[in-house]
Amino acid sequence: MLSYRHRLIEEGVSDQTIQQLIASNKLIRVVPGAYMRSYSWGRLFPEEKLLARTVAVGRLHRGAGVVFSHYSAAVIWGLPLWGHQGETVHLLTPRDSPSNASHWVYRHHHAWQESDTEVVAGLVVTNLSNTVVDIARVAKPELAVGVADAGVRAMFQRGRGSVDPRVEEWRGSQLELLANLRGGRGVRSATKVLEFADPRSDSVAESVSRLQFARLQMEVEIQVPVRGAGGDQYWLDFKFVGQGVFGEVDGQMKYADKELLGGQTPAQRVISEKRREDDVRGVTGDRIVRWMPDAIGTAERLGRRMLAFGLQVPAMQ
C-alpha cells in the first residue's frame, strides 16, 4: 500500500500534484518520500501504522546500515504492542554519531554487534532476545509483559501448556546481563518483566490479565488442561486456585475473524463454546467466568470484574 516519491515521479506525478493530494487529504505522508492513500491509512491499527512507517524508512534507506530496534523491531517480529499509540520509527545509532532525531525517527545511541541483529523481510532488526529486553527497559509493564511472553514463546516454541527448559537458561543469562547494568535506565523494571515472563500465555490479553492478577494477589494457574467426558482435550486460560473457578479472556476477533473462526460462523462458534463450557463444568464441577480485553486495562478494573463474579480478590478486600 506504500507509494514512494521516486516511483511517482517516474510515473509522471509531479511534486506539486503530490502536495495537492496531501492538502486535499487524499494522500498521507507516511514518512518523507513515502505515502499511502488516506482510506488505506485510516483502516490500519496503530501497530500497522508503525509497521508501515518502519518499512518505508527501511526501503528508503536500504544499504545505509539502518538497524531497527525497540518498538519498530517488535512490530517487524509481529510482537503485540498493548496500548501503544506511537508511530515514531526506532533505530540504533552508534554512540559517537550525531543525534539528528526527528518527528519521524528516534535514534538510540547504542553499540551493537552483528550477532545482535537478524534480517527479516529484507530489514535489519535487533534479534528477538534483544528486542524483548529493550522493550522491557522502556515500556509500561502491561506492554512489556505482552512482548516478553510472545517473544519468549517465539524463541522457544513448545507444545501448548509446556515450557522448553531452555527458557530458564535464557532468562538467567539475560538477568545476569541486566545485573551488570545495575543503575542503568530501566534495568529494575526489565528485571521484573523477565522474571515474570511466561511463554504459556498464548495471547497478549492473557499476558496482561496475568499481570493484573499478580497485582491483585490472586493466585492463578494458566493454560490448565481439562479432559472432557468424551475424551476431548480442552485448555482453560486460567484457574483461580482454591476458588473452584476457571477464567477465560476473549476478544471480539475470536467470533469475527474468519481465520480464527476456522470455517465456523459466529453463531456456530458461540454454540461450540457453550458446549465446551458445559463439558468442563460437568467433569470438574467448577464454573467458568469470562471477561473481555476492555476489562484488563488496570488491576482495579479487572478486580471489580472479578468481585462481580463472586471471586475473592485479596488486594481489594
VENMO-V437747 format. One record per residue. N is the residue number from 1. SS is DSSP state (@ for helix, = for strand, . for the rest). Layout:
# VENMO-V437747
n-><N	N>
ss-><SS	SS>
This chain:
# VENMO-V437747
n-><1	2	3	4	5	6	7	8	9	10	11	12	13	14	15	16	17	18	19	20	21	22	23	24	25	26	27	28	29	30	31	32	33	34	35	36	37	38	39	40	41	42	43	44	45	46	47	48	49	50	51	52	53	54	55	56	57	58	59	60	61	62	63	64	65	66	67	68	69	70	71	72	73	74	75	76	77	78	79	80	81	82	83	84	85	86	87	88	89	90	91	92	93	94	95	96	97	98	99	100	101	102	103	104	105	106	107	108	109	110	111	112	113	114	115	116	117	118	119	120	121	122	123	124	125	126	127	128	129	130	131	132	133	134	135	136	137	138	139	140	141	142	143	144	145	146	147	148	149	150	151	152	153	154	155	156	157	158	159	160	161	162	163	164	165	166	167	168	169	170	171	172	173	174	175	176	177	178	179	180	181	182	183	184	185	186	187	188	189	190	191	192	193	194	195	196	197	198	199	200	201	202	203	204	205	206	207	208	209	210	211	212	213	214	215	216	217	218	219	220	221	222	223	224	225	226	227	228	229	230	231	232	233	234	235	236	237	238	239	240	241	242	243	244	245	246	247	248	249	250	251	252	253	254	255	256	257	258	259	260	261	262	263	264	265	266	267	268	269	270	271	272	273	274	275	276	277	278	279	280	281	282	283	284	285	286	287	288	289	290	291	292	293	294	295	296	297	298	299	300	301	302	303	304	305	306	307	308	309	310	311	312	313	314	315	316	317>
ss-><.	.	=	=	@	@	@	@	@	@	.	.	.	.	@	@	@	@	@	@	@	@	@	.	.	.	=	=	=	=	=	.	.	=	=	=	=	@	@	@	@	@	.	.	.	@	@	@	@	@	@	@	@	@	@	@	@	@	@	@	.	.	.	.	.	.	=	=	.	@	@	@	@	@	@	@	@	.	.	.	.	.	.	.	.	.	.	.	=	=	=	=	=	.	.	.	.	.	.	.	.	.	.	.	=	=	=	=	=	.	.	.	.	@	@	@	=	=	=	=	.	.	=	=	=	=	.	@	@	@	@	@	@	@	@	@	@	@	.	.	@	@	@	@	@	@	@	@	@	@	@	@	@	@	@	.	.	.	.	.	.	.	.	.	.	@	@	@	@	@	@	@	@	@	@	@	@	@	@	.	.	.	.	.	.	.	@	@	@	@	@	@	@	@	@	@	.	.	.	.	.	.	.	@	@	@	@	@	@	@	@	@	@	@	@	.	.	.	.	=	=	=	=	=	=	=	=	.	.	.	.	.	=	=	=	=	=	=	=	=	.	.	.	.	=	=	=	=	=	=	.	.	@	@	@	@	.	@	@	@	@	.	.	.	.	@	@	@	@	@	@	@	@	@	@	@	@	@	@	@	@	@	@	@	.	.	=	=	=	=	=	=	@	@	@	.	.	.	@	@	@	@	@	@	@	@	@	@	.	.	.	.	.	@	@	@	.>
